Amino acid sequence: MDPRSFALKRQIWYWLYAAGAAITTFFWWQATGHETHSALYSVELAIGNLTGLLGTYQILWQLLLLGRLPFLENAFGLEKLTWLHKWNGYSALILILLHSILLLLGYGLLNHFGLLQQFNDFLFNWEDVLKATVATAMLIFIVVISIGIVRRGFKYETWYYVHIFTYLAILLAFSHQLSVGSDLVGQRLFQGFWLLLYALAFGVMGYFRFLWPAFLVYRHQFRVEKLVHESPGVLSVYVSGRHLDQMPYQPGQFMIWRFLDQERWWQAHPFSISVAPGGRYLRFTCKQLGDFTRSLSNLKPGTWVSIDGPHGNFTASRLSRPKVLLIAGGVGITPIRSMLEQLPAGVKNVALVYAARTQADLVLRREIEALAARSGATVRYILSDETAPGLAHGILDDANLRRLVPDATSREVMLCGPPPMMDAVTATLERQGLSRHLIHTERFAY
């Protein structure tokens, strides 16, 4: 697909985001902003009101940016959406804190109160401000645990359930906006616009996060069919169901899997689909590193499965060149394997480089070689911790990449593996002269 089409989709979303902020600012100006005068308290109150509105607007976007919306994922990809979600969240929190501080200062000056006295006045004499204060405290906590160095101390499930409190925080803040928000009180048109924003954010997110997965379970009746241990510490889970040939996913995408048994019903995790569409089953293949993935060995055939997806735009539909280089590291072979099974008609020349620590870590090797023989792809292996006849040794640095794929810079690249490996290989390809827009990656992040 022409990269310009993705760029156009992204530009449309940026303009929508900017338009919503501009409309919010316009309504603020029409309501109270135009009444601002030179007194310090008036300026503080005006900016405080505006930052509160814009901060809330950005928080509503937080629901959409990682709300599993396929049209957003198609335009941006998971990596970009994760980046936007992070920085939009930081910006929203800063605006909400400015809102609180400026109103505290402004009303303190207006009422001739000290900061503590004005704070107590807000809490006990202003309708719903206590709820808004609790909401702000919740948002601060959520942002703090989202910072990378802190987040790594939490399990995925902990992070996931803490973030559910974002919905509660938004709803707590909503009532105080309508009851004491000077820009909204009596402004029916602004209230209608504001209610529409809330309805769109919660409605769209609710549909794709809850209703759509429920519909998929009802329609396809997913169940665990069997487990296959591909190698020590690597497991494939096969899921059967009805009408699986009609499951709308592309090779390379991932789904969020929830197993509805007594042990795991409350946990949902993302895994790439390791088979192409149209078969008798769905399958994901994972390395059993954490508590959840290790527990999958105990799954019983017949267990009901809830599937949320497909997600991501790490797909061959993004390719615009006939010559392609697929690069996989470790279990990152799973989305690459499904792509190799079902390549677009326009792709004529495929090279695959598979990097792993040892031969035992070359997951799905037999399947890869069978698919390569069928499609005419060339496959090269490189091992970092072991030497083996016919296989390269070392890491995918500049020299090894040139030896394995001399014409790498004339190809479009799909790259999946551990984040440090993807960063290093991306930098190597760019040093060799390949444009960044021709290197496609996707990593799971929370």
C-alpha positions as CSV (number, residue, x, y, z in Angstrom):
1,M,0.0,0.0,0.0
2,D,1.2,3.5,-0.8
3,P,2.7,5.0,2.5
4,R,1.1,8.3,1.6
5,S,-2.4,6.8,2.3
6,F,-1.3,6.0,5.9
7,A,0.1,9.6,6.2
8,L,-3.2,11.0,5.0
9,K,-5.2,9.0,7.5
10,R,-2.9,10.2,10.3
11,Q,-3.3,13.8,9.2
12,I,-7.1,13.5,9.2
13,W,-7.0,12.3,12.8
14,Y,-4.5,15.1,13.8
15,W,-6.9,17.7,12.3
16,L,-9.9,16.1,14.1
17,Y,-8.0,16.3,17.4
18,A,-7.0,20.0,16.8
19,A,-10.6,20.8,15.7
20,G,-12.0,19.5,18.9
21,A,-9.6,21.5,21.0
22,A,-10.3,24.6,18.9
23,I,-14.1,24.2,19.3
24,T,-13.7,23.7,23.1
25,T,-11.6,26.9,23.2
26,F,-14.2,28.8,21.2
27,F,-17.0,27.8,23.5
28,W,-14.9,28.8,26.5
29,W,-14.3,32.2,25.0
30,Q,-18.0,32.7,24.2
31,A,-18.9,31.7,27.8
32,T,-16.5,33.4,30.1
33,G,-13.1,33.9,28.4
34,H,-14.1,37.2,26.8
35,E,-14.9,38.6,30.2
36,T,-11.3,38.3,31.4
37,H,-9.7,41.5,32.5
38,S,-6.2,42.6,33.7
39,A,-6.6,41.7,37.4
40,L,-4.4,38.8,38.4
41,Y,-7.2,36.7,39.8
42,S,-9.3,37.1,36.6
43,V,-6.4,35.9,34.4
44,E,-5.8,32.9,36.8
45,L,-9.5,32.0,36.7
46,A,-9.7,32.3,33.0
47,I,-6.6,30.2,32.2
48,G,-7.7,27.8,35.0
49,N,-11.1,27.2,33.4
50,L,-9.5,26.7,29.9
51,T,-6.8,24.3,31.1
52,G,-9.5,22.2,32.9
53,L,-11.6,22.0,29.7
54,L,-8.6,21.1,27.5
55,G,-7.2,18.6,30.0
56,T,-10.6,16.8,30.2
57,Y,-10.7,16.9,26.4
58,Q,-7.3,15.2,26.2
59,I,-8.4,12.6,28.8
60,L,-11.4,11.6,26.6
61,W,-8.9,11.1,23.8
62,Q,-6.9,8.7,26.1
63,L,-9.9,6.4,26.0
64,L,-9.7,6.3,22.2
65,L,-5.9,6.2,21.7
66,L,-5.6,2.7,23.3
67,G,-9.3,1.8,23.1
68,R,-8.6,-1.0,20.5
69,L,-10.2,1.0,17.7
70,P,-9.3,-0.6,14.4
71,F,-9.6,2.6,12.3
72,L,-7.1,4.3,14.6
73,E,-4.7,1.3,14.7
74,N,-4.8,1.1,10.9
75,A,-3.8,4.7,10.6
76,F,-1.1,4.8,13.3
77,G,-0.1,1.3,14.3
78,L,0.3,0.2,17.9
79,E,3.7,1.7,18.5
80,K,2.7,5.2,17.4
81,L,-0.6,5.0,19.3
82,T,1.3,3.9,22.5
83,W,3.6,6.9,22.1
84,L,0.7,9.3,21.5
85,H,-1.2,7.9,24.4
86,K,1.8,8.4,26.8
87,W,2.4,12.0,25.8
88,N,-1.2,13.0,25.5
89,G,-1.7,11.5,29.1
90,Y,1.2,13.6,30.4
91,S,-0.1,16.7,28.8
92,A,-3.7,16.1,30.1
93,L,-2.4,15.6,33.7
94,I,-0.3,18.9,33.5
95,L,-3.4,20.8,32.3
96,I,-5.6,19.3,35.0
97,L,-3.0,20.2,37.7
98,L,-2.7,23.8,36.3
99,H,-6.5,24.0,36.4
100,S,-6.6,23.0,40.0
101,I,-3.7,25.3,41.0
102,L,-4.8,28.4,39.1
103,L,-8.4,28.2,40.4
104,L,-7.1,27.7,43.9
105,L,-4.9,30.8,43.5
106,G,-7.6,32.8,41.6
107,Y,-10.4,32.2,44.0
108,G,-8.1,32.7,46.9
109,L,-7.3,36.2,45.7
110,L,-10.9,36.9,45.0
111,N,-12.1,35.7,48.3
112,H,-9.1,37.0,50.3
113,F,-8.5,33.4,51.5
114,G,-5.2,31.6,52.1
115,L,-4.5,28.5,50.0
116,L,-5.6,26.0,52.7
117,Q,-8.7,28.0,53.5
118,Q,-9.6,28.2,49.8
119,F,-8.9,24.5,49.4
120,N,-11.3,23.6,52.3
121,D,-13.9,26.0,50.8
122,F,-13.7,24.1,47.5
123,L,-14.0,20.7,49.2
124,F,-16.9,21.4,51.6
125,N,-18.8,24.3,50.0
126,W,-18.7,23.6,46.2
127,E,-20.9,21.0,44.7
128,D,-19.0,17.9,43.4
129,V,-15.6,19.4,43.9
130,L,-14.7,16.6,46.3
131,K,-15.4,14.1,43.6
132,A,-13.2,16.0,41.2
133,T,-10.4,16.1,43.7
134,V,-10.6,12.3,44.1
135,A,-10.6,12.0,40.3
136,T,-7.4,14.2,40.1
137,A,-5.6,12.1,42.7
138,M,-6.6,8.9,40.8
139,L,-5.2,10.4,37.5
140,I,-1.9,11.3,39.2
141,F,-1.6,7.8,40.5
142,I,-2.4,6.2,37.1
143,V,0.2,8.4,35.3
144,V,2.9,7.7,37.9
145,I,2.6,3.9,37.5
146,S,2.6,4.4,33.7
147,I,6.1,5.8,33.8
148,G,8.4,3.2,32.4
149,I,10.7,2.6,35.3
150,V,7.8,2.3,37.7
151,R,5.6,0.3,35.3
152,R,8.1,-2.5,35.0
153,G,7.6,-3.3,38.7
154,F,3.9,-4.2,38.0
155,K,2.5,-7.3,36.3
156,Y,0.4,-6.7,33.2
157,E,-2.8,-7.5,35.1
158,T,-2.1,-5.0,37.8
159,W,-1.4,-2.3,35.3
160,Y,-4.5,-3.2,33.3
161,Y,-6.9,-3.1,36.3
162,V,-5.4,0.1,37.7
163,H,-6.1,1.8,34.4
164,I,-9.7,0.8,34.5
165,F,-10.0,3.5,37.2
166,T,-9.4,6.0,34.5
167,Y,-13.1,5.5,33.5
168,L,-14.2,6.2,37.1
169,A,-12.0,9.3,37.4
170,I,-13.5,10.7,34.2
171,L,-17.1,10.1,35.4
172,L,-16.3,11.6,38.8
173,A,-15.0,14.8,37.2
174,F,-18.0,15.0,34.8
175,S,-20.6,15.9,37.4
176,H,-18.6,18.8,38.8
177,Q,-18.1,20.2,35.3
178,L,-21.9,20.5,34.9
179,S,-22.7,21.6,38.4
180,V,-20.0,24.3,39.0
181,G,-18.2,24.7,35.7
182,S,-18.8,28.4,34.9
183,D,-18.2,27.8,31.2
184,L,-20.9,25.1,31.0
185,V,-23.6,26.3,33.4
186,G,-26.4,27.7,31.3
187,Q,-24.5,27.1,28.0
188,R,-26.8,24.6,26.3
189,L,-24.9,24.4,23.1
190,F,-21.6,23.9,24.9
191,Q,-23.2,21.3,27.2
192,G,-24.5,19.5,24.1
193,F,-21.1,19.4,22.6
194,W,-19.5,18.3,25.8
195,L,-22.1,15.5,26.3
196,L,-21.5,14.4,22.7
197,L,-17.7,14.1,23.4
198,Y,-18.4,11.9,26.4
199,A,-20.9,9.8,24.5
200,L,-18.6,9.3,21.6
201,A,-15.5,8.4,23.7
202,F,-17.4,6.0,26.0
203,G,-19.6,4.6,23.2
204,V,-16.9,3.8,20.7
205,M,-14.6,2.4,23.3
206,G,-17.4,0.4,24.9
207,Y,-18.3,-1.1,21.6
208,F,-14.8,-2.2,20.5
209,R,-13.6,-3.2,24.0
210,F,-16.7,-5.1,25.3
211,L,-19.5,-5.5,22.8
212,W,-17.4,-6.6,19.8
213,P,-15.5,-9.3,21.8
214,A,-18.8,-10.6,23.2
215,F,-20.2,-10.8,19.7
216,L,-17.2,-12.8,18.5
217,V,-17.6,-15.3,21.3
218,Y,-21.3,-15.7,20.5
219,R,-20.7,-16.1,16.8
220,H,-17.6,-18.2,16.7
221,Q,-17.8,-20.1,20.1
222,F,-14.1,-20.3,20.6
223,R,-12.7,-23.2,22.5
224,V,-9.2,-24.5,23.3
225,E,-8.6,-27.4,20.9
226,K,-5.1,-28.6,21.9
227,L,-1.7,-27.5,23.2
228,V,1.6,-28.2,21.4
229,H,5.0,-27.7,23.0
230,E,7.1,-26.5,20.1
231,S,10.4,-26.5,22.0
232,P,11.4,-26.2,25.7
233,G,9.6,-23.2,27.1
234,V,7.6,-22.4,23.9
235,L,3.9,-23.4,23.6
236,S,1.4,-23.2,20.8
237,V,-2.3,-22.9,21.8
238,Y,-4.8,-24.0,19.1
239,V,-8.3,-22.6,19.3
240,S,-11.2,-24.0,17.3
241,G,-14.6,-22.5,16.7
242,R,-17.4,-21.9,14.1
243,H,-16.9,-20.0,10.9
244,L,-13.2,-19.3,11.5
245,D,-12.8,-18.7,7.8
246,Q,-14.8,-15.6,8.3
247,M,-12.6,-14.2,11.1
248,P,-11.5,-10.8,9.8
249,Y,-7.8,-10.6,10.5
250,Q,-4.6,-10.2,8.5
251,P,-1.3,-12.2,8.9
252,G,0.9,-10.3,11.4
253,Q,-1.9,-9.0,13.6
254,F,-2.4,-9.9,17.2
255,M,-5.4,-10.6,19.4
256,I,-6.1,-10.3,23.1
257,W,-6.9,-13.7,24.5
258,R,-8.9,-14.5,27.6
259,F,-9.4,-18.1,28.8
260,L,-12.7,-18.5,30.6
261,D,-11.7,-21.0,33.3
262,Q,-11.5,-20.7,37.0
263,E,-7.8,-19.8,37.0
264,R,-7.5,-17.3,34.2
265,W,-11.0,-15.7,33.4
266,W,-9.9,-12.4,34.9
267,Q,-6.7,-12.1,32.8
268,A,-6.4,-11.1,29.2
269,H,-3.1,-11.0,27.2
270,P,-2.0,-10.0,23.7
271,F,-0.4,-12.6,21.4
272,S,0.3,-12.6,17.7
273,I,-1.6,-15.0,15.6
274,S,0.9,-17.5,14.2
275,V,-1.2,-18.9,11.3
276,A,-2.8,-17.2,8.3
277,P,-6.6,-16.7,8.0
278,G,-8.9,-19.2,6.5
279,G,-7.9,-22.3,8.4
280,R,-9.6,-24.7,10.8
281,Y,-8.2,-23.1,13.9
282,L,-6.6,-20.0,15.3
283,R,-3.2,-20.3,17.0
284,F,-0.8,-18.3,19.0
285,T,2.7,-19.3,20.0
286,C,4.3,-17.9,23.1
287,K,7.4,-18.2,25.2
288,Q,6.6,-19.2,28.7
289,L,8.4,-16.6,30.8
290,G,5.9,-15.2,33.2
291,D,3.3,-16.6,35.6
292,F,0.5,-16.4,33.0
293,T,2.3,-17.9,30.1
294,R,3.6,-20.7,32.3
295,S,0.1,-21.4,33.5
296,L,-1.1,-22.0,29.9
297,S,0.4,-25.5,30.0
298,N,-2.5,-26.4,32.3
299,L,-5.3,-25.3,29.9
300,K,-7.9,-28.0,29.3
301,P,-9.2,-28.7,25.8
302,G,-12.8,-27.4,25.5
303,T,-12.1,-24.3,27.6
304,W,-14.1,-21.3,26.3
305,V,-12.0,-18.5,24.9
306,S,-12.8,-14.8,24.6
307,I,-10.9,-13.0,21.8
308,D,-10.6,-9.3,21.4
309,G,-9.3,-8.3,18.0
310,P,-7.7,-8.3,15.6
311,H,-5.3,-5.5,16.4
312,G,-2.3,-3.8,15.0
313,N,-1.1,-2.8,11.5
314,F,2.0,-4.9,11.4
315,T,0.8,-6.5,8.2
316,A,2.0,-7.2,4.7
317,S,-0.7,-4.9,3.4
318,R,1.6,-2.0,4.3
319,L,4.2,-3.2,1.8
320,S,4.8,-1.1,-1.3
321,R,7.9,-2.8,-2.8
322,P,8.0,-6.2,-4.5
323,K,11.3,-7.1,-2.7
324,V,10.8,-7.7,1.0
325,L,13.1,-8.6,4.0
326,L,11.5,-10.3,6.9
327,I,13.5,-10.2,10.1
328,A,12.5,-12.1,13.3
329,G,14.1,-12.4,16.7
330,G,13.2,-15.4,18.9
331,V,9.4,-15.8,19.4
332,G,9.0,-12.7,17.2
333,I,8.8,-15.2,14.4
334,T,5.1,-15.8,15.1
335,P,3.6,-12.8,13.1
336,I,6.4,-13.3,10.4
337,R,5.4,-16.9,10.1
338,S,1.8,-16.0,9.3
339,M,2.9,-13.4,6.8
340,L,5.1,-16.0,5.0
341,E,2.0,-18.2,4.7
342,Q,-0.1,-15.6,2.9
343,L,2.0,-12.9,1.1
344,P,0.4,-10.3,-1.1
345,A,0.4,-10.9,-4.8
346,G,2.7,-7.9,-5.4
347,V,5.5,-9.4,-3.3
348,K,7.8,-11.3,-5.6
349,N,11.1,-11.6,-3.8
350,V,11.3,-12.5,-0.1
351,A,14.3,-13.0,2.2
352,L,13.8,-14.1,5.8
353,V,16.5,-13.7,8.5
354,Y,15.7,-15.5,11.8
355,A,17.9,-14.6,14.8
356,A,17.9,-16.7,18.0
357,R,20.2,-17.7,20.8
358,T,20.4,-21.4,20.0
359,Q,19.0,-23.9,17.5
360,A,16.4,-24.9,20.2
361,D,15.1,-21.3,20.2
362,L,14.3,-21.4,16.4
363,V,10.6,-21.8,17.0
364,L,8.4,-23.2,14.2
365,R,11.5,-23.9,12.1
366,R,10.0,-26.8,10.2
367,E,6.9,-24.8,9.3
368,I,9.0,-21.8,8.2
369,E,11.1,-23.9,5.9
370,A,8.1,-25.6,4.4
371,L,6.4,-22.3,3.7
372,A,9.7,-20.8,2.3
373,A,10.0,-23.7,-0.1
374,R,6.4,-23.2,-1.2
375,S,6.8,-19.4,-1.7
376,G,10.3,-19.3,-3.0
377,A,11.6,-17.3,0.0
378,T,15.2,-17.6,1.1
379,V,15.8,-18.3,4.8
380,R,18.9,-17.4,6.7
381,Y,19.5,-18.2,10.4
382,I,21.9,-16.5,12.9
383,L,22.6,-17.8,16.4
384,S,24.1,-15.6,19.1
385,D,25.0,-18.3,21.7
386,E,25.8,-21.3,19.7
387,T,27.7,-22.4,16.6
388,A,26.1,-24.8,14.1
389,P,27.0,-26.0,10.6
390,G,25.4,-23.9,7.9
391,L,24.1,-21.2,10.3
392,A,25.6,-17.8,10.9
393,H,27.0,-16.9,14.3
394,G,26.8,-13.6,16.2
395,I,24.3,-10.8,16.3
396,L,22.6,-8.9,13.5
397,D,25.1,-6.2,13.3
398,D,26.2,-4.3,10.2
399,A,28.7,-6.9,9.0
400,N,26.4,-10.0,9.6
401,L,23.4,-8.3,8.0
402,R,25.4,-7.4,4.9
403,R,26.6,-11.1,4.6
404,L,23.2,-12.6,5.1
405,V,21.3,-10.1,2.9
406,P,23.7,-8.1,0.6
407,D,20.8,-6.2,-1.0
408,A,18.9,-5.4,2.2
409,T,18.7,-1.7,1.4
410,S,16.8,-2.4,-1.8
411,R,14.1,-4.2,0.2
412,E,11.2,-3.2,2.4
413,V,11.6,-4.6,5.9
414,M,9.1,-6.2,8.4
415,L,10.9,-6.5,11.7
416,C,9.7,-8.2,14.9
417,G,11.6,-9.3,18.0
418,P,12.7,-8.1,21.4
419,P,12.7,-4.3,21.6
420,P,16.5,-3.9,22.0
421,M,17.1,-6.1,19.0
422,M,14.5,-4.1,16.9
423,D,16.1,-0.8,17.9
424,A,19.6,-2.1,17.0
425,V,18.6,-3.6,13.7
426,T,16.6,-0.5,12.7
427,A,19.6,1.7,13.4
428,T,21.8,-0.7,11.4
429,L,19.5,-0.6,8.4
430,E,19.3,3.2,8.6
431,R,23.1,3.5,8.7
432,Q,23.2,1.3,5.6
433,G,20.9,3.8,3.8
434,L,17.4,2.3,4.1
435,S,14.7,5.0,4.7
436,R,12.9,4.7,8.1
437,H,9.5,4.6,6.4
438,L,10.5,1.3,4.7
439,I,11.2,-0.4,8.1
440,H,7.9,-1.6,9.7
441,T,7.9,-2.7,13.4
442,E,5.4,-3.3,16.1
443,R,6.0,-4.0,19.7
444,F,3.7,-4.8,22.6
445,A,3.9,-2.2,25.3
446,Y,1.6,-1.3,28.2
